[in-house]
């Protein structure tokens, strides 16, 4: 099936294409999402497939290049506007969570590398981001600056 989908996506024109480029201090990411009609000869067990989504990712992390192609089956029509909105929404989450954790919290260069410490710290940072956004802060940097010396205000978040 993978070969069928790969061949079809390389031989047909996409019904929708969304591209995104992001450059941060040590990361350069490029994403291209294309939506295709499902292959006509797709296995009948896959009844209800509305489209095939191809996601190409490439770029560099530090000085290390990466590249990948993934395929997804979706029940929505290849013409659906919700596809592009969903894809952009996913990138919004990616950019508003992972970017903040990488750049503001410097998670990628954290000295905690062993055992469960990285995972536990990541969960704690995500929880703090959720608290800040729940309390109306769009800019995490501004929130940290505003609250850094106000323990009383910080404690009101936990009650």
N, C-alpha and C positions, 0 to 999 in steps of 0.2 A: 504494500500500500504506500509506503514511504516513497518508493521509486515512482509510482504513478503520480503522486502529488507533486513531487519534485519536477518531473518531466512536464506535467501540465502547467505548473507555474512558470517554467522557463519557455514554454511555447505559446502562452496566451497573454493577452494584455490585461493588466489589473483593472478592476472596476473602481478601485479607490487606492490612493497612495498617500501616506502620511510620512513625512521625514522630520527628523529632529537632530540637532547637533548641540552638544554641550561641552564647554571647555572650562575646567577648573584648574586649580594650581598644579596638579600632577596627573590629571586625567583628561583625556580627550575622547568623547563618545559620539558615535554617529549611529542613529537608528533609522531604519527604513521599514515601514510596514506596508505590505501590499495585500489587497483582498481580491480573490479570484472566485469565479464560479467553480463548483466542485467538478472533478473529472466525470465525464459521462459514464465511464466504465468502473465507477467506484463500487466496491463490494456491496451487495444489497443489504448486508447486515447493518450498514451505516445509513439506514433510511432516516431522513430528517436533517441531513447535513445541508445547510444553506449556503455555506461558503468555506473556502480554505483561506487561512491567513498565513502569510509568510513574513517572518520578522528577521531582518538582517541586522546584526550588531557588529560594530567594529570600532577600533580605536586603540588607544594606548593607556595603560595604567603605569605611571612612572615611565620607565623606558621599555616596558614589555608590551608588545602589540598583541591584540586579540581579535578574533573574528569568529562569528558563529551565525548559523542560519537555523531557524526553528520553524516548524509548521504546526498549525493548529486547525482543528475542525470546529466549526461554529454552527449553531442552528439558525442564526439570523441570516437573512438574505444578504447577498453580496452588495446589494444596493442600499442597505440600511444605514441611515445617518447615525444610528446608535453605535455602530462599530467605531467610527472615527472618534466620537465623543468618548467611548470607553477606552480607546487606546490613549487618547490625550489625557484622560482622567488617570490612567495608570501612570503615565509619565509625570503628572502633577504629584501623585503620591511619591513616586521615585524621587522627584526633585525636591519636594517639601520635607521628606523624611530623611532619605539617605544623604542628600546633599548637606543638610543641616548637621547631621551626625558626622559627616566626613570633614566639613569645613569649620563649623562652629565648635564642635566638640572634639575635633581632630582625632576621630575614632580610628582612622587608618594608620596613624602613627602612635597609637597608644602603647605604652610600655607593658601593659597587661596582655600577655600572649599565651600564658599557660593555664591549663585546667579549665575550670568553668568561669573564671574571672571575666574574660572578654564577653561571654554570653550574658552573664549577670549584669555587667556594666551597661551593655547595649540595651537590655530590658529596662533598666533603671532610667537611662537617658530617654528612651522612647516614652516611658511613663511621665517623665518631667515635661517633655515636649507636648504630650497630650494635655497635661494640666495647664501649661501656659496657653495653649491654643483655646482650651475650654474657657479660660478666663479672659479671652479677647485679644491676646497678643498675636499679631501676624508676624512681627519681626522678633525672632528669638534673641537676636543680638541686643535689641532694644530692651527686651524683657529682662535679660541677664543684667544689663547695665542699670536698669531702673531698680531691680530688686536686690542687687548684690550686697548691699549694706542695710537691708531692712528685714531682719529676721521675723519680726512681728507680722509683716505683710505676707511673707513666704508661708508662715504657719497657718494663715487663714485659708490657704489652698487645701489644707489637709483636714479641715473640719466640715 
